[in-house]
Amino acid sequence: MYDYLIIGAGSAGCCVAHFLHQEGKSVAIVDREGIAGGASGAAGAFLSPLPGKKNLYNSLVNDALNFSIDFYKNLLPNIVEKKGVLRIPNNNFNKDKLAQSYIKYSYYDTQKLKNISKNFMDIDGYFYENAAVIEPTEISKKLIENCDFYKKDIKKLDFKDGIYNIDEIKAKNIILAQGVSTSLVEIPYMKISPIFGLRIDVKTTTKIPFNIHKSISVSTNKQDGTVSIGATHERHDNAILECLTTCDKCPFYVNSEQGQIETLLKQAQELIKLEDLKVVKIYKGARATIKSYFPVIGKVIDYEKSLEKYPSIKNGTKIPPDSLEYFENLYIINALGSRGFVFGPYLAKILTQNILHNTPIPKEISTQKLFYKTARAKAN
């Protein structure tokens, strides 16, 4: 019998397990692919700030970044490469947007970069000190070293007499951290869109002084001698696709690997010349996002029962969140997108404090916000 069973052993699930265990709770975690067996294990695990004029979303990202870098340095300092990031202007972040950022930066022109390394191409960019890269699988394993792990493919939740009984694992509470996998309960207000990501680990004799980001990311040289090159490639918003396995086994991608790798390496070489280049390993993973890009945490609302109880919600009546109907002892942490290891510790801490101490969850990342929005939109 566990206090909490977490379904999904990626960044989100492992971080929640860690914080619950720190609070003295008995915790088990289950995943069909293994620890960091999906998108989290395939992540580039770049911890980077989000520049621009201050708004709710980039404030959330940058608050999470500050918390998470310090968290990882305390957890496993030897695998945190904190050397900063150089952002190169692109279509999403042009020079004006980068220059108007509320985050402190230093502008590096082409000559300054070539003075740092002759391998830099004719680029210029904006350097941010508070950025790092980590090893995702090692971090995930460290996070749950004091929790029980089961490799299982859970198909349904069985709740009876206040206890969840799942493949002979008993738990008082469930936390869904499933990423792109089909949810074990109906959550019509939370539409997950998988976004395909690709990461290549390479070896090169080029010394890369810091992470570089344009439309792709290139890491500094890591402790194991590799450099990670990663990108988010394809959004599935309009695709009818159910994630039943990892991307490396998915027929949607299995025959398109070589072209993707060549494109990624070409884009990397346009930023910095990588000498004596050798591809060591290739990772694929689908990150979970929703339309608003905000992650989501909190108690899982029973959509149908809540609307049956309060049909006027559809017309805009404001019903207090505590009055809604919820699935019993069921919580969620999801939609971390391409910033899984930035958001993971920060959101897990907030969710843990909410569950155990009733600390409020910020409105913009709450399940309630999505519920109200969806109920009113469907009515119209």
N, C-alpha and C positions, 0 to 999 in steps of 0.2 A: 504494500500500500504506500503510495507516494502522495505528498501534498500537491505536487504539480507534475503533470506530464506535458512535455512540449513536443509538438509534432513539427518537425523541420529542424535540421541541424546545420543551417547556414549561419551567416553572421547574426541575424535577428534572434533565432532560437538559441544559439550558443550564448549570446550576451545575456538574454533573459535568464537562462539557466544559471549563469554565473552570479548574477545579482540576487536571485532568489536563494541560492545556496549560501551566499554571504549573510543573508538574513536568517539563516538557521533552518531553512525549509528543505525537506527531502525532495529531490528532483530527479526525474528520468527524462531522457530525450530520445526521440525515435526518428529515423529517417530511412527511406527505402534505398538510398544510394550510399549512405555512409556519412561520416562527418565532413562537412564542406564538399559533399559529393556532386552538387549541382552548380548553380551560378556563383556561389561564394568561392568555391575552390577554383573556378575559372576566372575570378575577378583579377584585374590588375592591381587592386587594392591600393590605388592612388588616393592619398588623403590631401585634397586640394581645396583652397578657398573658392568661393563664388563671388566674383567682383561685380561692379555695377553700383548704381544708386541704391540706397538702402530700401528694402521692402521686406514683407513678411517671409518670403521664401528664402532669399539669400541670408537673411538674419538667422533663420533656422539652421541653414547649412553651416554657416560660420560659427554659430554657437556650438553646434554639434562637433564641428572640427576641433575647436579649442578643447572641448571636453575629451574627445576621443584620442587625440594625440597624447595628451597627458596620461590618459588611462592606459594606452598601449605601452608607453614608456615605463610605467610602473609595473605592468603585467609581465612584459617580455622585452626588456630594453635592447637586447642584442639584435633583434630583427627589425627595429624601427630605424629606417634611414631618413632622418630629418635634415634635408639639405635644401629645401625650398623648391619652388616651381617657377619656370619661365613660361608665361602665357603669350602665345603669338596671336596677333589679331586675325580673326576670320570673319565669316559672314554673320555669325551669331554675336560675336564680341569684337566689334571694330575698334579702331584706335580711340575714338571719342568715348565709347562706352567704358573701355578699360581705363582711360585717363580720368574719367569722372567717378571712379570707384571710391566708395567710402572706406575701403580697406587700404592700409598703408602699402605702398609699392615703391620700387625703384625702376626707372626706365633704362633699359640696356639697348643702346644702338648697335648697329652692325659691327662697328670697329671695336667697341668694348667687348662684344661677344667673341670676336676673333682674337682679342688679346687674352681672353680666358682660355680659349681652345681654338687652335687653327682648324679644327674639324667642323666648326659651325659654318653653315651655309650663309648666304646673304639674307639674313633675317634680322628682325629687331623685335623686342617684346618687353613685357612688364613682369618684373620679378617680385615674388611674394615669399617671404621667409618662412611663414608658418605652413609648411607643406611637407609631406613625407610619403614613403611607400613602405608597405609591410608585406609579410608572407602570410597569405590568408589561411592556408590550411594549418600551419603551425599555431597561429593565433587561435583558431577555432578549437583545436584539440586542447590547447592550454586552458581555454575558457571553461571547458566541461570536464576537466581532469578529476573533479571531485563528485561528479554526477554519474548515474548509471546510463549507459547508452545501449540501445537496441536497434539493430538493423531490420526493419520491418516495413512492409507496405500496408499502411492502414487504410482500409476501405470505408469504414463507417464508425460512428461513435455510438456506444451503447451506454445509456445513462439510466440507472435504476436505484431508487432509495438513497439518492444523494451521492452516489459513487459512479464514476466512469469505469467500465470494465472493457478493456481493449486488448484482444489477443492475450488474455490472462494477466495483463498489466492493469492494476487497479490504481486509480488516482481520484483525489477529491476535486481537482481542478484541471482544466485543459487550456493550453495556450496554443493557438494555431499560428505557426510561423512557416507556412507552406510555400511562400513565394508564388511562382506561376502555376503550381499544381492545383488541380480542381479542389475547391474548398469542400470540407467534410460536412458543412451545413450551408443552407441557402442564405446567401448574403447579396440580394439583388441590388443593393445600393453601392456595392463595391465591385466595379468591373475592372478586373485585372487585365492589363495588356502586356504580353511578353515582349521584351526588346532584346534581340540577339546581340551578344557581345563576343568578341574574339580577342584572345591574348596569346602572344607568342613570347616565349622565353628564348633569348639568344645569348651567345657568347661573342664578345668583340674585344679587340685590343684597344679600342677607343675609350678614353677616360671621359665619362659624362659627368660634369660637375654638379648637376641638379636635374630634377625632373623637367621635362619639356612637354607643353600641351598646346595643340592647335585643334584640329579635328580628331587627332589621335593623341595618345600619350606615350612618351618614352621615359623610362625611369633612369635614375642614376644607377651606377654599378652597385649591385647588392652584395651582401656578405658571401653568398655562394658563388660569386663570380658571374652571375647572369644579369642581363638587362631585360626588363619586361616592356613589351610594346603592346598596347591595347586600344581597342575602340569599340564603341557601340555602333553596330552596323545596320540593323534592320528592325523596324517596328512592325508589330503584328496587329495593329489597331483594326485593320479591315480583314484580317485573315481568320477563317474559322479553324482554329487550331487548339487542340487540347493537349497540354503538356503531360505526357505519361512517362517520359523518361528524360535523360539528360541530352543536351544538344549534340554531343558527339555521337549519339546513337540515333538521332532523329532523322528520318528520311527527307525531311525538309532541307537539311543541310549536308547530308552525308557525301554528296557528289560535288559540292561547291567549294571545298576547302582550299584547293590550290590557288584559285583565282583570288580568294580573300587574303591569303597569306602574301601573295605577290603584291597586291595593292597596299597592304599594311606596311610591308617593308619599303616599298617605293615612297610612301608618304613619310616614313621615318627618315629615309636618306635625304629627303628634301629639307629636313631640319638640321641634321648633323650627319657627317660622313662616318659610317660605321665600318671600320676596317676589320679585315679577317673575320667576316661575319659568318656565324654558324647557328642555324636554328636548332635548339635543344629540345623544346617541347611546345605543343600546341594545346590550347584550352578553349572550349566553347561553353557558353552558358547563356540562359535567357533570364534577364533581370525583370522583376515584377514592378510595374508602374500603374498608376491610374491617370486619368486625363488631367487632373489638376497638378500632377507631379509631387504633391505633398504625400509623405508617408502617412500611415493610419495605424493607430493603436487604441486599445480600450476594450470594454465589455462588448460582446457581440449582441446587437439588437435583433430581436425577432421581428422582422419587417411586417409579416402578415398579421401577427397578433397585435402589434402596436397600432396598426391602421384600423384593425377591427375594433379595438378598444377606443381609439380616438380618430374617427374618420375625418374630423374637421381639420386635422393636420394638413390634408391635401389642399385645403383652402387657405392655408397660411396661419391657422391658429397656433399660437406658441404654447406647446405643452412642455413643462419642465422635464429635462432629461431623466431625472430620477423616477418619473411616472411612466416611462416607456416600459415595454415588455422586453425582457432579455432572456437569452438562453442561459440556463442555470450554470454558474461556475465556468463560464466559457469566455475566453479573451482572445484577442488577435493582435499581431504585430506584422505588418506587411507593407508592400509598395515602397520599399526602400530604393528601388531603381538602381541606377549606376553608382550610387553613393552608399552601398551597403555597409562598408566598413567605416564610413564617416558617421552615418546615422546609428549604426548598431548599438554601441555602448550608451549613447545619449538617450535614445528612445527606450532602451531596455531599463535604464535607471528610472526614467519617468514612469513607465508602466509598472515597474515593481513597487515604486512608492505609492502609486495610485491603488494597486491591488491590496497592499498590506497596510497602508496608512491613510488611504482615501485622499491623497494629495491630488488636486485637480489636474486634468490633462489639458494642455492648451487647446483651445477651440479648433484651430486650423488643422490639427492632426487627429482630431477625435472621430470616433465612429458616428457620433450624433450629428456632426456637421453634414456628412455624406447622406445620412438617413433623411434628414429634413429636406435637403436639396433634391434628392431623388423622389421623395413622396410628392413634393409640390410640382416638380417637373412632369411627372407622369399624369398628374391630375389635369395639367394644362395641355 
